[in-house]
Amino acid sequence: MHAVRAHRRGGPERLVYGYAPVPEPGPGEVLVAVRSASITRGELRWPATWTTAFDESGEPRTPIIPSKEVSGTVDQLGPGTSRFRVGDDVYGLIPFLRDGAAAEFVAVPEGVLALKPPSLDHDRCAALPLAGLTAWQGLVRHAGLRAGQRVLVHGGAGGVGSFVVQVAAALGGAVTATATGADADFVRGLGAERVVDYTARPFEEEVRDVDVVFDTVGGDTAARSWQVLRPDGTLVSIAAPPPPAPGPEGRAVFFVVEPDQEGLKELAALVESGRLTPRVDRVVPLQHTAEAYTALEQEHHQGKIVLHIA
């Protein structure tokens, strides 16, 4: 099969387009013929991409195939599988310690896949799993968002932030998002009631009494977020563990998204109801994967960058 692999640890310069063996699905796995895949900023720096552990304690694991978000068609069933049939269109988030979807085929545990939303093509569906599940798990599982609560989303135009804005609005939240002035209309179109241009004025001078802050930026942005939270509010961060609250009140959560079949089903329902639309910045062919990872790190983008495989 055609695949993009790295035989040595590094950045996009290590990615090579060529041939690799087609994987065999093991017990409880299905072989997916990949139609589209999506890439994530920082993925080539994650220890889990290169080792057998989530930190540097694991054994090296090369060559690797990147890209953890997949949309495709079930091509073969491994022993003991029962949830899907050959020919089903599926999508999902591949476990981080496994090879990814920048290839024509990938073997995936059936428990991390769900049926593809029928209204989406594969390119747009591939943009959904990681960012969508991050938004869903952060808002629902970790923040317990309820209808009517006020939400501040940092980085509302980004690959994850654009999903957080949409999911929060779909759940009945009153959403404010930070973004550049150039992205303001885009973010309002996602469902934000208000957009704060963080390049013009500090957001803490514009926002007050927020129930949930969803931080995709980290650093000083997370630290200043305590100023806008209600005493019983929740600061959720995916960038880095947030700094402690300045007082005894408030709650901070740092988490890493997990594969989640039930979450994928909830996202698919939001898509089919018209309340969630994956935003794709650009679609590139598989052989240009290295350039796509470089663009992801160096260029401004709205939404996800997707690899088109077939």
C-alpha positions as CSV (number, residue, x, y, z in Angstrom):
1,M,0.0,0.0,0.0
2,H,1.0,3.6,-0.3
3,A,1.8,5.2,3.0
4,V,3.7,8.0,4.7
5,R,6.2,6.9,7.2
6,A,9.1,8.2,9.3
7,H,12.0,5.8,9.9
8,R,13.7,8.2,12.3
9,R,12.3,10.5,15.0
10,G,11.9,14.1,14.0
11,G,9.6,16.6,12.3
12,P,7.9,16.8,8.9
13,E,11.4,16.5,7.2
14,R,11.4,12.8,8.3
15,L,8.2,11.9,6.6
16,V,8.6,9.9,3.4
17,Y,5.9,8.9,0.9
18,G,6.3,5.3,-0.4
19,Y,5.2,1.7,0.1
20,A,4.5,-0.2,3.3
21,P,3.0,-3.6,4.1
22,V,-0.8,-3.7,4.4
23,P,-1.5,-4.4,8.1
24,E,-3.4,-7.5,9.2
25,P,-6.4,-6.9,11.5
26,G,-6.0,-8.8,14.8
27,P,-8.6,-10.0,17.2
28,G,-11.3,-7.3,17.8
29,E,-9.9,-5.2,14.9
30,V,-11.1,-4.2,11.5
31,L,-9.0,-3.2,8.5
32,V,-10.2,0.2,7.2
33,A,-9.6,1.3,3.6
34,V,-8.7,4.9,4.4
35,R,-10.5,7.5,2.3
36,S,-9.3,10.6,4.3
37,A,-7.3,11.3,7.4
38,S,-6.6,14.4,9.4
39,I,-3.5,15.8,11.1
40,T,-3.0,17.5,14.4
41,R,-0.6,20.3,15.4
42,G,2.2,19.0,17.6
43,E,1.5,15.3,16.7
44,L,5.1,14.7,15.6
45,R,6.4,15.9,19.0
46,W,4.2,13.5,21.1
47,P,6.2,10.7,22.8
48,A,3.3,8.4,22.0
49,T,3.9,8.9,18.3
50,W,7.4,7.5,18.6
51,T,7.5,5.1,21.6
52,T,5.5,2.3,23.2
53,A,4.4,4.7,26.1
54,F,2.9,8.1,26.6
55,D,6.2,9.4,27.9
56,E,9.8,8.9,27.1
57,S,10.0,5.7,29.2
58,G,8.8,3.5,26.3
59,E,10.8,1.6,23.7
60,P,11.3,3.3,20.3
61,R,8.7,2.5,17.8
62,T,9.8,3.1,14.2
63,P,8.9,3.3,11.4
64,I,5.7,5.1,12.3
65,I,2.7,6.2,10.2
66,P,1.2,9.5,11.5
67,S,-2.3,10.9,11.5
68,K,-4.7,9.6,14.2
69,E,-8.1,10.6,12.6
70,V,-9.6,8.4,10.0
71,S,-12.6,8.2,7.8
72,G,-13.0,5.2,5.5
73,T,-14.6,1.9,4.6
74,V,-14.4,-1.4,6.5
75,D,-12.4,-3.7,4.1
76,Q,-11.8,-6.7,6.3
77,L,-12.9,-8.1,9.7
78,G,-10.5,-9.5,12.3
79,P,-11.4,-12.5,14.5
80,G,-14.1,-11.8,17.1
81,T,-15.5,-8.6,15.6
82,S,-19.2,-8.0,15.6
83,R,-20.0,-4.3,15.4
84,F,-19.5,-3.7,11.7
85,R,-19.8,-5.3,8.3
86,V,-17.5,-5.1,5.3
87,G,-18.5,-2.0,3.3
88,D,-19.6,0.1,6.3
89,D,-18.4,3.7,6.2
90,V,-16.8,4.4,9.6
91,Y,-14.7,7.1,11.3
92,G,-12.8,7.4,14.5
93,L,-9.8,8.4,16.6
94,I,-7.0,5.9,16.4
95,P,-5.3,5.1,19.8
96,F,-2.1,7.2,20.0
97,L,0.3,4.3,20.6
98,R,-0.7,2.8,17.2
99,D,0.2,3.6,13.6
100,G,-2.1,6.2,12.1
101,A,-4.1,6.7,8.9
102,A,-1.7,8.4,6.5
103,A,-1.9,5.3,4.4
104,E,-4.3,3.4,2.1
105,F,-5.2,0.9,4.9
106,V,-5.1,0.9,8.7
107,A,-6.0,-1.7,11.3
108,V,-8.1,-0.3,14.1
109,P,-9.9,-1.7,17.2
110,E,-13.6,-1.8,16.3
111,G,-14.4,-0.2,19.7
112,V,-12.9,3.1,18.7
113,L,-15.0,3.5,15.5
114,A,-18.5,4.6,14.8
115,L,-20.6,4.8,11.6
116,K,-19.8,7.8,9.5
117,P,-22.5,10.6,9.6
118,P,-24.2,10.1,6.2
119,S,-24.4,13.8,5.4
120,L,-20.6,14.2,5.5
121,D,-18.1,13.2,2.8
122,H,-15.0,11.5,4.0
123,D,-12.8,14.6,3.8
124,R,-15.0,16.5,6.2
125,C,-15.6,13.5,8.4
126,A,-11.9,13.0,8.9
127,A,-11.8,16.5,10.4
128,L,-14.2,15.4,13.2
129,P,-12.8,12.7,15.5
130,L,-10.0,14.3,17.6
131,A,-11.1,17.9,17.7
132,G,-14.8,16.9,18.1
133,L,-14.1,14.4,20.9
134,T,-11.9,16.9,22.6
135,A,-14.7,19.4,22.6
136,W,-17.3,16.9,23.7
137,Q,-15.2,15.4,26.5
138,G,-14.0,18.7,27.8
139,L,-17.5,20.3,27.8
140,V,-19.6,17.4,28.9
141,R,-17.4,15.0,30.8
142,H,-15.0,17.4,32.5
143,A,-17.0,20.7,32.8
144,G,-20.5,19.4,33.0
145,L,-21.8,22.2,30.8
146,R,-25.5,22.9,31.2
147,A,-27.8,24.9,28.9
148,G,-27.7,28.6,29.7
149,Q,-24.2,28.7,31.2
150,R,-21.6,31.1,29.8
151,V,-18.6,29.7,28.0
152,L,-15.4,31.4,27.0
153,V,-13.4,29.6,24.3
154,H,-9.8,30.6,23.7
155,G,-8.7,30.1,20.1
156,G,-12.1,29.9,18.6
157,A,-10.9,29.8,15.0
158,G,-8.5,26.9,15.5
159,G,-8.8,23.2,14.7
160,V,-10.1,22.4,18.2
161,G,-11.5,25.7,19.2
162,S,-13.9,25.8,16.1
163,F,-15.4,22.5,17.4
164,V,-15.6,23.8,21.0
165,V,-17.6,26.8,19.9
166,Q,-20.0,24.7,17.9
167,V,-20.5,22.0,20.5
168,A,-20.9,24.5,23.4
169,A,-23.6,26.4,21.4
170,A,-25.3,23.1,20.4
171,L,-25.5,22.2,24.1
172,G,-27.2,25.6,24.9
173,G,-24.2,27.5,26.1
174,A,-23.8,31.2,25.7
175,V,-20.5,31.3,23.9
176,T,-17.8,34.0,23.8
177,A,-14.6,33.2,21.9
178,T,-11.2,34.9,21.5
179,A,-9.8,35.2,18.0
180,T,-8.1,37.7,15.8
181,G,-10.3,40.4,14.1
182,A,-9.8,38.7,10.8
183,D,-11.4,35.5,12.1
184,A,-14.3,37.2,13.9
185,D,-16.9,36.6,11.2
186,F,-15.8,33.0,10.9
187,V,-16.1,32.3,14.6
188,R,-19.5,34.0,14.8
189,G,-20.6,31.7,12.0
190,L,-19.7,28.8,14.3
191,G,-22.2,30.0,16.9
192,A,-20.3,32.4,19.1
193,E,-22.5,35.2,20.4
194,R,-19.5,37.4,20.9
195,V,-15.9,37.4,19.6
196,V,-13.1,39.2,21.5
197,D,-10.1,40.3,19.4
198,Y,-7.3,39.4,21.7
199,T,-4.8,41.3,19.6
200,A,-6.7,44.6,20.3
201,R,-7.5,44.3,24.0
202,P,-6.9,41.8,26.9
203,F,-9.9,39.5,27.0
204,E,-10.2,39.9,30.8
205,E,-11.2,43.5,30.3
206,E,-14.1,42.4,28.1
207,V,-15.4,39.2,29.8
208,R,-16.8,38.6,33.3
209,D,-18.7,35.9,35.2
210,V,-18.0,32.9,33.0
211,D,-19.1,29.4,34.0
212,V,-16.6,27.5,31.8
213,V,-13.3,28.6,30.2
214,F,-12.1,26.2,27.5
215,D,-8.4,26.9,26.9
216,T,-6.6,25.7,23.8
217,V,-3.7,28.2,24.1
218,G,-2.1,27.7,27.5
219,G,0.6,29.9,29.2
220,D,-0.4,33.4,30.2
221,T,-3.8,33.0,28.6
222,A,-4.7,30.2,31.1
223,A,-3.4,32.2,34.1
224,R,-5.4,35.3,33.2
225,S,-8.5,33.2,32.7
226,W,-9.0,32.9,36.5
227,Q,-10.0,36.6,36.4
228,V,-13.1,36.0,34.3
229,L,-14.4,32.8,36.0
230,R,-17.2,32.7,38.5
231,P,-16.2,31.3,41.9
232,D,-17.8,28.0,41.1
233,G,-16.5,27.9,37.5
234,T,-14.3,25.4,35.7
235,L,-11.2,26.1,33.7
236,V,-10.6,23.3,31.2
237,S,-7.3,23.2,29.4
238,I,-5.9,20.9,26.7
239,A,-2.7,23.0,26.1
240,A,-1.0,22.3,29.5
241,P,-1.9,21.9,33.2
242,P,-3.4,25.2,34.2
243,P,-1.8,27.3,37.0
244,P,-3.5,27.0,40.4
245,A,-6.4,29.2,41.1
246,P,-5.4,32.4,43.0
247,G,-8.0,31.6,45.7
248,P,-9.7,28.6,47.2
249,E,-12.6,28.6,44.7
250,G,-12.7,27.5,41.1
251,R,-11.8,24.2,39.5
252,A,-9.1,23.4,37.0
253,V,-9.0,20.4,34.6
254,F,-6.3,19.3,32.2
255,F,-7.0,16.3,30.0
256,V,-5.9,14.5,26.9
257,V,-8.6,13.3,24.6
258,E,-9.3,9.6,24.4
259,P,-10.9,7.3,21.7
260,D,-14.6,7.2,22.5
261,Q,-17.1,5.3,20.4
262,E,-20.1,6.7,22.3
263,G,-18.8,10.3,21.9
264,L,-18.4,9.7,18.2
265,K,-22.1,8.7,18.1
266,E,-23.1,11.9,19.9
267,L,-21.0,14.0,17.5
268,A,-22.6,12.2,14.5
269,A,-26.0,13.0,15.9
270,L,-25.1,16.7,16.2
271,V,-23.9,16.6,12.6
272,E,-27.1,15.0,11.3
273,S,-29.2,17.5,13.2
274,G,-27.4,20.4,11.6
275,R,-25.8,21.7,14.8
276,L,-22.2,20.7,14.0
277,T,-20.2,21.1,10.8
278,P,-16.6,20.2,10.6
279,R,-14.5,23.1,9.3
280,V,-11.8,22.1,6.8
281,D,-9.0,24.6,6.1
282,R,-7.6,22.6,3.1
283,V,-7.4,19.2,1.6
284,V,-4.1,17.8,0.3
285,P,-3.1,14.5,-1.4
286,L,-1.4,11.9,0.7
287,Q,1.9,12.4,-1.1
288,H,2.0,16.0,0.3
289,T,1.7,15.0,3.9
290,A,5.1,16.4,4.9
291,E,4.2,19.8,3.5
292,A,0.8,19.6,5.3
293,Y,2.5,19.1,8.6
294,T,4.8,22.0,7.9
295,A,1.9,24.3,7.0
296,L,0.1,23.2,10.2
297,E,3.0,24.4,12.3
298,Q,3.9,27.6,10.4
299,E,0.8,29.0,8.8
300,H,-2.5,30.4,10.1
301,H,-5.5,28.2,9.4
302,Q,-9.2,28.0,10.1
303,G,-10.3,24.5,10.9
304,K,-8.5,21.2,10.1
305,I,-6.0,20.2,7.4
306,V,-7.1,16.9,5.8
307,L,-5.2,14.3,3.8
308,H,-7.2,12.8,0.9
309,I,-6.2,9.2,0.3
310,A,-8.8,7.7,-2.0
